[in-house]
Amino acid sequence: MIREILLGSALFVALTMPAMAQDQCVAPTAPAIPDGARATTAQIVTTQNDINIKAVLRLKENLELNAFGQVEFWKAPVLASGQQHDFTGSFQLTYYPKLSWHR
């Protein structure tokens, strides 16, 4: 019992130590523009809107279809001029085999 507690405590300390060692956060500085100028506040301001949908359809007792789609509309003057958009989607077909264990 004591062994498990000590091992758990040691694991907790080992996993949380990097978070405790980090420096305090500081205010970000404006990114450098390639021609040597500094970015203005208007150039740094970004917007992002996204819409996503997920559907799960059970085709049979042991067969399932998952579908996912997402579209993003974003504006980041430092990266690209004007509003940009992108789309991602995926399909997944899952088979659940019937397994039985005999003794």
Secondary structure as a PSIPRED ss2 file (coil, helix, strand):
# PSIPRED VFORMAT (PSIPRED V4.0)

   1 M C   1.000  0.000  0.000
   2 I H   0.000  1.000  0.000
   3 R H   0.000  1.000  0.000
   4 E H   0.000  1.000  0.000
   5 I H   0.000  1.000  0.000
   6 L H   0.000  1.000  0.000
   7 L H   0.000  1.000  0.000
   8 G H   0.000  1.000  0.000
   9 S H   0.000  1.000  0.000
  10 A H   0.000  1.000  0.000
  11 L H   0.000  1.000  0.000
  12 F H   0.000  1.000  0.000
  13 V H   0.000  1.000  0.000
  14 A H   0.000  1.000  0.000
  15 L H   0.000  1.000  0.000
  16 T H   0.000  1.000  0.000
  17 M H   0.000  1.000  0.000
  18 P H   0.000  1.000  0.000
  19 A H   0.000  1.000  0.000
  20 M H   0.000  1.000  0.000
  21 A C   1.000  0.000  0.000
  22 Q C   1.000  0.000  0.000
  23 D C   1.000  0.000  0.000
  24 Q C   1.000  0.000  0.000
  25 C C   1.000  0.000  0.000
  26 V C   1.000  0.000  0.000
  27 A C   1.000  0.000  0.000
  28 P C   1.000  0.000  0.000
  29 T C   1.000  0.000  0.000
  30 A C   1.000  0.000  0.000
  31 P C   1.000  0.000  0.000
  32 A E   0.000  0.000  1.000
  33 I C   1.000  0.000  0.000
  34 P C   1.000  0.000  0.000
  35 D C   1.000  0.000  0.000
  36 G C   1.000  0.000  0.000
  37 A C   1.000  0.000  0.000
  38 R E   0.000  0.000  1.000
  39 A C   1.000  0.000  0.000
  40 T C   1.000  0.000  0.000
  41 T H   0.000  1.000  0.000
  42 A H   0.000  1.000  0.000
  43 Q H   0.000  1.000  0.000
  44 I H   0.000  1.000  0.000
  45 V C   1.000  0.000  0.000
  46 T C   1.000  0.000  0.000
  47 T E   0.000  0.000  1.000
  48 Q E   0.000  0.000  1.000
  49 N E   0.000  0.000  1.000
  50 D E   0.000  0.000  1.000
  51 I E   0.000  0.000  1.000
  52 N E   0.000  0.000  1.000
  53 I E   0.000  0.000  1.000
  54 K E   0.000  0.000  1.000
  55 A E   0.000  0.000  1.000
  56 V E   0.000  0.000  1.000
  57 L E   0.000  0.000  1.000
  58 R E   0.000  0.000  1.000
  59 L E   0.000  0.000  1.000
  60 K E   0.000  0.000  1.000
  61 E C   1.000  0.000  0.000
  62 N C   1.000  0.000  0.000
  63 L E   0.000  0.000  1.000
  64 E E   0.000  0.000  1.000
  65 L E   0.000  0.000  1.000
  66 N E   0.000  0.000  1.000
  67 A E   0.000  0.000  1.000
  68 F E   0.000  0.000  1.000
  69 G E   0.000  0.000  1.000
  70 Q E   0.000  0.000  1.000
  71 V E   0.000  0.000  1.000
  72 E E   0.000  0.000  1.000
  73 F E   0.000  0.000  1.000
  74 W E   0.000  0.000  1.000
  75 K E   0.000  0.000  1.000
  76 A C   1.000  0.000  0.000
  77 P C   1.000  0.000  0.000
  78 V C   1.000  0.000  0.000
  79 L C   1.000  0.000  0.000
  80 A C   1.000  0.000  0.000
  81 S C   1.000  0.000  0.000
  82 G C   1.000  0.000  0.000
  83 Q C   1.000  0.000  0.000
  84 Q E   0.000  0.000  1.000
  85 H E   0.000  0.000  1.000
  86 D E   0.000  0.000  1.000
  87 F E   0.000  0.000  1.000
  88 T E   0.000  0.000  1.000
  89 G E   0.000  0.000  1.000
  90 S E   0.000  0.000  1.000
  91 F E   0.000  0.000  1.000
  92 Q E   0.000  0.000  1.000
  93 L E   0.000  0.000  1.000
  94 T E   0.000  0.000  1.000
  95 Y E   0.000  0.000  1.000
  96 Y C   1.000  0.000  0.000
  97 P C   1.000  0.000  0.000
  98 K C   1.000  0.000  0.000
  99 L C   1.000  0.000  0.000
 100 S C   1.000  0.000  0.000
 101 W C   1.000  0.000  0.000
 102 H C   1.000  0.000  0.000
 103 R C   1.000  0.000  0.000
